[in-house]
Amino acid sequence: MSNRVTAITPQKKRRRRYNVFLDGEYAFSLSAKLALTIAPEDVLSEQRIDALKNADEIECAFEKALHYLKFRPRSTAEISRYLAGKNFGGKPIEAALQRLRHYDYINDAAFADFWVESRKKSNPKGLFALRYELREKGIDKALIEKALSRYDELEPAWRAVSSRLGGWSKLPEFELKVKIYNFLKQRGFALDTCEAVFARAAGQITAENEP
C-alpha cells in the first residue's frame, strides 16, 4: 500500500473531525486543525501517520480537559485522573497538561485558594476537612498550608450553625452543646472552634429569651 491520501471527509455527527482515507479505505480520523495539514494525493510515511495520530490524541485530550474546566477550576491531579478515565495514555495526558499550564488554565496554588474561598462562602468546612479535601484533589502539602494560613474557621463555623439555631433554641443546654459539637466536628472544625461557637450560640439564645 502506498498510503496515498484519497479523501478527507467531515464526520456526520462530529463536524470538527475529519475521516482520512488512504488508498481508498478509511484509515483514521483527525481534528479539523490537523486535517488541514494534509491534502488528497499526499503520500504519508508510517512515521507521519504515527505523528498525526499522536498529535490528534493530544489535541483530543486538551479539548476534553477544556470541557472539564468549563464547570469549575480543577487541580492538575483532577484533570489527570479525568483524562485517564477517558482512556488517554500517559504521554497525551502530560502533553495536554503542559498546554494547560502554558495558557494558565491550571494552577494548583490558585486552585487551592479558590477551593478554600468557595468553602468559606458556601458549605463551610473546618481546617481538618479542608486539608483532607485538598489532599484528595492532589494538591501539594506546602500549597495546602499556604492556602490555609489565612483561614479563620471561627466565622464560617458560626455561619454554618447560626442558620440552624431557630430549630435548636428550645433544646436544653447540654443537648444544644451536643448538637453543635457533632454538627461542627462532622465538618472538620476544631474542638476550640466548637467551644467558641457553642458559647456564642448559648449566649444569643439566652439573650433572646430574656423578658
N, C-alpha and C positions, 0 to 999 in steps of 0.2 A: 504493500500500500504506500502511496506517495504522501499521504497526509495533506492533500491539497484541499483548501477550503472551498467547498462548493456552494454553501449557503449559510447565511446568518439571519435567523428569523426571530421576531419577538415572540415571547411566550404568550399564550392566550389569556391566562389568568394573572400573570405577573409581568406587566408591560415594561418594567425596568430591567428585566432579564432577557437574554437572548440565547437561543439554541444555536450551537455551532455544528455544522455538518462537514465531515471530512470524507472525501471520495464518495459522496452521495449518501452517507449514513450518519445518523445522529452520533455525535462524539461526546459533547459536554455542553454545559451552559456557563454563561458569563454575565457579569453585571454590564449595564449599558456602557459604563466608563471603560471597561476593559474590552468590550466588544468593538469599540471604536479603534482599538489598536491593531486590529486585523481586518482583512478585506478578502472578498472572493478571489480565488486564484492564488492566494498566498500558499506557500508550502511551509508547513510548520515542522520543525525538528521535534524530536521527543523531549529535548531539553526545554524548548519554547513552550510546548504543551504543558509540561510539568510546572514551569514558571507561571503560566497563565492560571492554571488550576490553584496553585499556592496563593497567588495574589488575589484570586477570587475568594478563596476561603478566608483570607484576612479581611477583605472588604466586607464579606458577609458577617463575620464576627464583629467588626466595627459597627456595622449598621444595627445588628442585634443589640449591641451594648448601648448605642444611642437610644434605641427604642426603650430599653430597660431604664435608662436615665430620665425618660420623659416624666415619670411619675413622682420621683423624688431623688435627691442626691444619693449616691451609693459609694460604699467603700471599695477599694481595689479588690479585696477578697470576695465581696459580694458579687462583683461583676465576673471575676474569675470563676466562681462556683456556678454562676448562672450560665456562662458560656460552655463550661464543661458539661452541664446538664443538657445543653443543646447539641452535644456530641462534637464540639470543636476540640481539636488537639492542642497540645501544649504550645507549639510554636505559633499557630494563628492567634491563640489567646494572648500570648505575650506581645506579639506584634500589635494587636488591637489595643492592648493596654498602653503600649508606648505611644500610639497615636492619640489616645485619650489624654494621656499626661501632657503631650505636646500642646494640645489645644486647651489645656487646663480644665478638662471636663471631669477629671477625677483628682482629688487632693485629700488624702486621708486626714491631714491636720484640719482642713476646713470642714470635712465631713464630721469629725468628732465634735467640733464646735457647734455645727448645725444640729447634731443629734441631742446634745445637752440642752441647747436652747429650745428645741422643739418639745422636749420632755418638760422643761420648765414651764412652758406656756400651756401645754395640754398633757393630760395623763401624767401628772408629776411623779417622779421616782426619786429615791434616795441615792446617795453616793454608791452604796454597795450594789444596788441594782444597775445603776448606770455603768459602773465598771464591768459588770458581767455582760451587759448588752453590748458594750463597745468591744470587749474581747471576742464575743460571738461574731461581731462584724469584721473581725480580723485586724483591728487597729492595734498598732504597736503600743506597748506599755507606757513608754515615755510620752507619746502623743495623748494617751488617755489621761495621764496625770496632769499634763499641761492644760487640757480642756476642762478638767475638773477643779483646777487650782483656784478658780474664781467662783466656784459654785457654792452658794449658801443654801443648804437644803431646808432651812427652817421655814422660809416664806412659802415655797412650794408645798411643803408638808401642811402648813396651816390652810392654804387654799384648798387642798385636797380634802381636809377634814371639815372646814367651815361650812361647805355646801351640804354636809350631812347632819349638822348639829340640830337642825329642826326636828329630825326624826329621833334624835338621841337625847333631847333635852330633858325628858321626863325620867330617864334612867337613874337609878341610884348611882352614887358617885363611883363605887367600885366597878359596877357594870359598865359605866361610861369609860372608865380608865381601861378596862379590858378591851372594849370596842375600839378605842382609839389606838391602843398599842398594837392590837392584832392587825388593824387596818393598815397602819403605817409600816409595821415590820414586813408585811406581805409585799410592800412596795419598796423594800430595801432601805428604809430610813433607819438612822442610828438610834440607839436607846436614849441618848440625851435629847435628841430631837423629839422623840415620843413623849418624854417627860415634859419638855417645854410646851409642846402643843397641848397636852392634857391640862397643864396648869392654866394656860390661856383660855382653853375651852371651858373649864370648870369655873373660872372667874367670870367669863362672859355670861354663862348660864345663870350663875348666882346673881349677877347684876341685873339681868333681865327679869328675874323672878322676884326681885325685891319690890315691896309695896311702894 
